[in-house]
């Protein structure tokens, strides 16, 4: 998470001043603390209580690099209608589309989480259906 926040700021600004670099690093640490707890809580919950996936939680971290860019005076970017509607707070178009956008090493665990959740969900529903009169 911290590296993703720094990289998001750098993507919009290119070379950054030491001051902005420090702000991005601090924002990355704050994002890791906030989002890490949310993801941990989500994964600890029973699948029937999980109303979103980990990537949706992580996407809320866009507020951290956004604030750094806002403080630096960066103008919002043009976005397509879907992005503007789906992620209205993501004025710099930073939200990760996939786990791999956060870090390439997260692609496989993201797929495994989805597959495991689907497996448990399907198994539970099959057991419920066989018990129905």
Secondary structure, DSSP 8 states (H G I E B T S, - for coil): -HHHHHHHHHHHHSS--HHHHHHHHHHHHHHHHHHHHHHHHHHHS-GGG--S-HHHHHHTTHHHHHHHHHHTT-------HHHHHHTTT-TT----SSHHHH-TTHHHHHHHHHHHHHHHHHHHHHHHHHH--
